[in-house]
Amino acid sequence: MKVNAFNEERKRLTELALDKANLSVKRFYGLDTSTYAEGALDAKTKEMLGLVASMVLRCDDCIRYHLGQCYSMKVSDAELQEVFGVALMVGGSIVIPHHRRAVAYWEELKTS
């Protein structure tokens, strides 16, 4: 999926969901946002952790989102390869298709 198309669709769907959401759902979205803020761990590390978890849970939308965040936080190719290694070790071979798509999306990010 192209980077701009993914980001636009994610934004549109988030706005729709939050427009219809009750307080509990809005609080959950807020908690999700605040979880990745600077704290004892820096935001870059938290995004890399989010990427590992997303790969292990096999959520391609989440993988794309965290890849975008990692790219904006200047995660290097070498750092990303280590993140991928952790995800593959924890998740096993079932993560391989998601790894392939993640590599392709990362390359799209670098050219967008």
C-alpha positions as a printed NumPy array, in Angstrom:
array([[  0.   ,   0.   ,   0.   ],
       [  1.298,   3.423,  -0.883],
       [  2.404,   5.583,   2.036],
       [  0.138,   8.568,   1.379],
       [ -2.914,   6.387,   0.721],
       [ -2.353,   4.474,   3.943],
       [ -1.906,   7.636,   6.017],
       [ -4.972,   9.333,   4.502],
       [ -7.179,   6.28 ,   5.037],
       [ -5.95 ,   5.812,   8.608],
       [ -6.665,   9.469,   9.386],
       [-10.118,   9.307,   7.805],
       [-11.092,   6.162,   9.669],
       [ -9.727,   7.442,  12.982],
       [-11.726,  10.646,  12.638],
       [-14.873,   8.672,  11.805],
       [-14.356,   6.277,  14.693],
       [-13.716,   9.071,  17.192],
       [-16.696,  11.058,  15.909],
       [-18.949,   8.097,  16.779],
       [-17.063,   7.018,  19.92 ],
       [-18.239,   7.104,  23.501],
       [-16.029,   8.319,  26.337],
       [-14.458,   4.904,  27.012],
       [-13.349,   4.517,  23.402],
       [-12.003,   8.079,  23.284],
       [-10.042,   7.44 ,  26.476],
       [ -8.554,   4.273,  24.997],
       [ -7.395,   6.179,  21.905],
       [ -5.902,   8.82 ,  24.204],
       [ -4.118,   6.158,  26.252],
       [ -2.713,   4.664,  23.056],
       [ -1.329,   8.064,  22.05 ],
       [  0.167,   8.817,  25.463],
       [  1.783,   5.381,  25.709],
       [  4.207,   6.284,  22.919],
       [  5.173,   9.682,  24.378],
       [  8.609,  10.355,  25.872],
       [  9.061,   8.882,  29.332],
       [ 11.598,   6.606,  31.   ],
       [ 11.92 ,   5.155,  27.493],
       [ 12.359,   7.549,  24.605],
       [  9.63 ,   7.704,  21.946],
       [ 11.888,   6.123,  19.298],
       [ 12.435,   3.029,  21.451],
       [  8.713,   2.794,  22.18 ],
       [  7.917,   2.888,  18.451],
       [ 10.407,   0.102,  17.804],
       [  8.776,  -1.912,  20.587],
       [  5.374,  -1.216,  19.054],
       [  6.69 ,  -2.447,  15.711],
       [  7.925,  -5.708,  17.235],
       [  4.594,  -6.285,  18.97 ],
       [  2.672,  -5.479,  15.793],
       [  4.759,  -7.9  ,  13.767],
       [  4.337, -10.676,  16.325],
       [  0.578, -10.015,  16.451],
       [  0.588,  -9.917,  12.618],
       [ -1.271,  -6.621,  12.209],
       [ -0.215,  -5.133,   8.868],
       [ -1.961,  -1.792,   9.535],
       [ -0.139,  -1.488,  12.859],
       [  3.147,  -2.501,  11.231],
       [  2.748,   0.231,   8.608],
       [  1.867,   2.804,  11.251],
       [  4.88 ,   1.967,  13.438],
       [  7.181,   1.842,  10.411],
       [  6.03 ,   5.355,   9.529],
       [  6.676,   6.533,  13.069],
       [ 10.085,   4.838,  13.11 ],
       [ 10.957,   6.5  ,   9.807],
       [  9.949,   9.931,  11.131],
       [ 12.077,   9.302,  14.23 ],
       [ 15.075,   8.488,  12.048],
       [ 15.396,   4.802,  12.893],
       [ 18.307,   3.597,  10.787],
       [ 18.217,   0.629,   8.449],
       [ 20.579,  -1.194,  10.814],
       [ 18.308,  -0.524,  13.81 ],
       [ 15.298,  -1.653,  11.819],
       [ 16.997,  -4.913,  10.859],
       [ 17.574,  -5.624,  14.558],
       [ 13.919,  -4.857,  15.281],
       [ 12.943,  -7.295,  12.527],
       [ 15.276,  -9.902,  14.027],
       [ 13.613,  -9.618,  17.438],
       [ 10.148,  -9.847,  15.878],
       [ 11.113, -12.945,  13.903],
       [ 12.727, -14.58 ,  16.929],
       [  9.715, -13.936,  19.172],
       [  7.034, -14.616,  16.555],
       [  8.628, -17.403,  14.563],
       [  8.275, -18.216,  10.897],
       [  4.63 , -17.101,  10.766],
       [  5.961, -13.535,  10.929],
       [  7.938, -13.962,   7.673],
       [  5.129, -12.735,   5.344],
       [  4.694,  -9.641,   7.524],
       [  8.447,  -9.114,   7.521],
       [  8.477,  -9.183,   3.73 ],
       [  5.692,  -6.597,   3.515],
       [  7.374,  -4.488,   6.201],
       [ 10.622,  -4.378,   4.232],
       [  8.74 ,  -3.326,   1.095],
       [  6.811,  -0.63 ,   2.979],
       [ 10.037,   0.679,   4.566],
       [ 11.517,   1.058,   1.091],
       [  8.368,   2.966,   0.025],
       [  8.784,   5.266,   3.03 ],
       [ 12.335,   6.038,   1.985],
       [ 11.217,   7.099,  -1.501],
       [  8.018,   8.975,  -0.584]])
